[in-house]
Amino acid sequence: MPTDKVILLNALVTSSRIPMVLKTIPISLEEVKELIKNKDIVSYIGHLATARLLSQLLLVDIPVNRAMYSPEPGDVAIVARLKKRLDKPEDVENISINDIEFIVVEYYHV
């Protein structure tokens, strides 16, 4: 994963404009912290409560960004995904590290 930039997502994103292969790797919170060290983190986390929780867990500022992410070959992303469906969107305020799984996604051109 030789890149200086890491994309942070809360869902897996695919491309409909460029044929790509994705490699996904489940990783732990500690591995995420190591992976983002000295990297430019580009957040596509659209919910304030999720961004706050990730900021606390990762010990870095994760800004809210509601822009649409469009993957490019060579991108590396970390998906912070909820393990369960929330009954109401405001329930995101009550999630903990036990409710989140992390997945590294590497995007490759076909």
Residue frames as qw, qx, qy, qz and C-alpha x, y, z in Angstrom:
[[0.000, 0.886, 0.465, 0.000, 0.00, 0.00, 0.00],
 [0.482, -0.139, 0.025, 0.865, 2.50, 2.65, -1.04],
 [0.021, 0.734, 0.393, 0.554, 0.36, 5.79, -0.78],
 [0.194, 0.073, -0.401, 0.892, 0.54, 8.98, 1.26],
 [0.456, -0.129, -0.003, -0.881, -3.23, 9.37, 1.24],
 [0.035, -0.207, -0.969, 0.129, -5.87, 7.27, 2.98],
 [0.405, -0.310, -0.329, -0.795, -9.57, 7.70, 2.25],
 [0.101, 0.083, 0.834, -0.536, -11.92, 7.22, 5.22],
 [0.453, -0.178, -0.518, -0.703, -15.42, 5.92, 4.41],
 [0.477, -0.111, 0.646, -0.585, -18.40, 4.59, 6.34],
 [0.844, 0.299, 0.371, -0.246, -19.49, 2.26, 3.51],
 [0.573, -0.074, 0.632, 0.517, -17.87, 0.38, 0.67],
 [0.390, 0.750, -0.015, -0.534, -17.81, 2.49, -2.50],
 [0.664, 0.121, 0.612, 0.411, -17.44, 1.07, -6.00],
 [0.053, 0.450, -0.298, -0.840, -17.05, 2.79, -9.36],
 [0.653, 0.516, 0.536, -0.141, -19.52, 2.74, -12.22],
 [0.406, 0.880, -0.124, -0.212, -17.22, 4.63, -14.59],
 [0.219, 0.659, -0.719, -0.014, -13.88, 2.76, -14.38],
 [0.929, -0.085, -0.347, -0.092, -13.55, -1.04, -14.36],
 [0.048, -0.654, 0.630, -0.416, -11.75, -1.90, -11.13],
 [0.750, -0.175, -0.631, 0.099, -10.91, -4.80, -8.89],
 [0.369, -0.740, 0.257, -0.500, -11.17, -4.28, -5.16],
 [0.603, 0.041, -0.726, 0.329, -9.13, -6.04, -2.52],
 [0.503, -0.695, 0.023, -0.513, -10.66, -5.97, 0.96],
 [0.548, 0.125, -0.698, 0.444, -8.79, -6.77, 4.17],
 [0.562, -0.763, -0.267, -0.176, -10.42, -6.76, 7.62],
 [0.459, 0.328, -0.465, 0.682, -8.18, -4.98, 10.14],
 [0.465, -0.584, -0.559, 0.360, -8.25, -4.05, 13.81],
 [0.105, -0.987, -0.123, -0.022, -8.46, -0.60, 15.35],
 [0.545, -0.657, 0.324, 0.407, -4.76, -0.78, 16.26],
 [0.595, 0.130, 0.557, 0.564, -3.88, -1.65, 12.66],
 [0.218, 0.858, 0.372, 0.279, -5.94, 1.31, 11.44],
 [0.315, -0.926, 0.073, 0.194, -4.04, 3.63, 13.78],
 [0.596, -0.368, 0.490, 0.519, -0.75, 2.31, 12.40],
 [0.513, 0.443, 0.581, 0.451, -1.92, 2.57, 8.78],
 [0.117, 0.926, 0.290, 0.210, -2.96, 6.23, 9.09],
 [0.531, -0.671, 0.075, 0.513, 0.26, 7.37, 10.79],
 [0.236, -0.484, 0.383, 0.751, 1.92, 10.15, 8.80],
 [0.247, 0.355, 0.764, 0.479, -0.76, 9.90, 6.09],
 [0.250, 0.017, -0.083, -0.964, -3.04, 12.51, 4.61],
 [0.167, 0.353, 0.900, -0.194, -6.51, 11.37, 5.73],
 [0.262, -0.065, -0.340, -0.901, -9.35, 12.36, 3.43],
 [0.250, 0.222, 0.809, -0.483, -12.66, 11.92, 5.24],
 [0.353, -0.176, -0.552, -0.734, -15.91, 11.07, 3.51],
 [0.183, -0.359, -0.839, 0.365, -17.72, 10.57, 6.81],
 [0.104, -0.471, -0.382, -0.788, -21.02, 12.38, 6.48],
 [0.568, -0.689, -0.398, -0.209, -22.44, 12.12, 10.00],
 [0.065, -0.774, 0.373, -0.507, -21.13, 14.28, 12.86],
 [0.776, -0.480, 0.320, -0.254, -21.57, 11.60, 15.55],
 [0.966, 0.153, 0.061, 0.197, -19.65, 9.05, 13.46],
 [0.473, 0.685, -0.239, 0.501, -16.86, 11.54, 12.75],
 [0.358, -0.736, 0.364, -0.445, -16.62, 12.35, 16.48],
 [0.923, -0.280, 0.252, -0.082, -16.45, 8.68, 17.47],
 [0.871, 0.354, -0.021, 0.340, -13.79, 7.93, 14.85],
 [0.169, 0.799, -0.297, 0.494, -11.81, 10.99, 15.98],
 [0.605, -0.620, 0.383, -0.320, -11.83, 9.63, 19.54],
 [0.972, -0.058, 0.227, 0.032, -10.92, 6.09, 18.50],
 [0.794, 0.442, 0.029, 0.417, -8.21, 7.03, 16.00],
 [0.503, -0.637, -0.069, 0.580, -6.81, 9.94, 18.03],
 [0.248, -0.012, 0.367, 0.896, -6.90, 12.28, 15.00],
 [0.355, 0.437, 0.222, -0.796, -9.41, 14.87, 13.82],
 [0.234, 0.269, 0.849, 0.390, -11.88, 13.31, 11.39],
 [0.235, 0.233, 0.039, -0.943, -13.92, 16.09, 9.77],
 [0.559, 0.486, 0.620, -0.259, -17.45, 15.68, 8.47],
 [0.078, 0.363, -0.537, -0.757, -17.56, 15.62, 4.68],
 [0.651, 0.376, 0.553, -0.358, -20.77, 14.91, 2.79],
 [0.345, 0.597, -0.497, -0.527, -19.06, 15.01, -0.63],
 [0.963, 0.178, 0.103, -0.175, -19.39, 12.01, -2.89],
 [0.395, -0.560, 0.673, 0.278, -16.30, 9.82, -3.16],
 [0.833, 0.508, -0.096, -0.197, -15.36, 8.47, -6.58],
 [0.757, -0.428, 0.422, 0.256, -12.60, 5.85, -6.33],
 [0.468, 0.766, -0.410, -0.161, -9.57, 5.87, -8.58],
 [0.941, 0.091, -0.256, 0.201, -7.18, 3.01, -9.28],
 [0.496, 0.332, -0.439, 0.671, -4.41, 3.10, -6.67],
 [0.396, -0.592, 0.148, -0.686, -6.63, 4.53, -3.93],
 [0.399, -0.094, -0.846, 0.341, -6.51, 3.00, -0.48],
 [0.448, -0.509, -0.071, -0.732, -9.57, 3.43, 1.72],
 [0.088, -0.031, -0.882, 0.462, -10.51, 2.43, 5.22],
 [0.489, -0.430, -0.460, -0.603, -14.16, 1.59, 5.70],
 [0.089, -0.058, 0.729, -0.676, -15.47, 2.04, 9.24],
 [0.487, -0.207, -0.614, -0.586, -18.66, -0.01, 9.04],
 [0.569, -0.281, 0.430, -0.642, -21.35, -0.62, 11.62],
 [0.023, 0.091, -0.995, -0.022, -21.84, -4.28, 12.45],
 [0.111, 0.498, 0.834, -0.210, -25.56, -3.74, 13.01],
 [0.011, 0.551, 0.445, 0.706, -28.35, -1.69, 11.51],
 [0.006, -0.078, -0.459, 0.885, -29.50, 1.23, 13.64],
 [0.113, 0.612, 0.772, -0.126, -33.19, 1.55, 14.45],
 [0.129, 0.965, 0.222, -0.052, -33.00, 5.35, 14.09],
 [0.574, 0.617, -0.154, 0.516, -30.23, 7.55, 12.65],
 [0.226, -0.808, 0.282, -0.464, -29.83, 9.33, 15.99],
 [0.932, -0.355, 0.069, 0.002, -28.84, 5.97, 17.56],
 [0.713, 0.477, -0.250, 0.449, -25.38, 6.59, 16.10],
 [0.178, -0.767, 0.333, -0.519, -24.79, 8.63, 19.28],
 [0.768, -0.449, 0.359, -0.281, -24.81, 5.35, 21.25],
 [0.929, 0.289, -0.215, 0.086, -22.40, 3.24, 19.21],
 [0.520, -0.731, 0.424, 0.120, -19.07, 2.05, 20.58],
 [0.091, 0.582, -0.760, -0.274, -15.92, 0.42, 19.23],
 [0.404, 0.008, 0.910, -0.093, -17.64, -2.96, 19.67],
 [0.568, 0.608, 0.453, -0.320, -20.21, -1.87, 17.06],
 [0.390, 0.828, -0.271, -0.300, -17.66, -1.00, 14.35],
 [0.857, -0.044, 0.380, 0.345, -15.51, -3.09, 12.06],
 [0.061, 0.805, -0.339, -0.483, -12.68, -1.75, 9.89],
 [0.833, 0.293, 0.418, 0.214, -11.86, -2.90, 6.37],
 [0.146, -0.569, 0.419, 0.692, -9.01, -1.73, 4.14],
 [0.716, 0.584, 0.380, -0.046, -10.01, -1.43, 0.51],
 [0.279, -0.450, 0.501, 0.685, -7.42, -1.24, -2.25],
 [0.633, 0.665, 0.218, -0.330, -8.64, -0.19, -5.70],
 [0.419, -0.294, 0.667, 0.540, -6.93, -1.61, -8.80],
 [0.512, 0.495, -0.262, -0.651, -7.54, -0.95, -12.49],
 [0.892, 0.140, 0.418, -0.098, -8.65, -4.03, -14.41]]
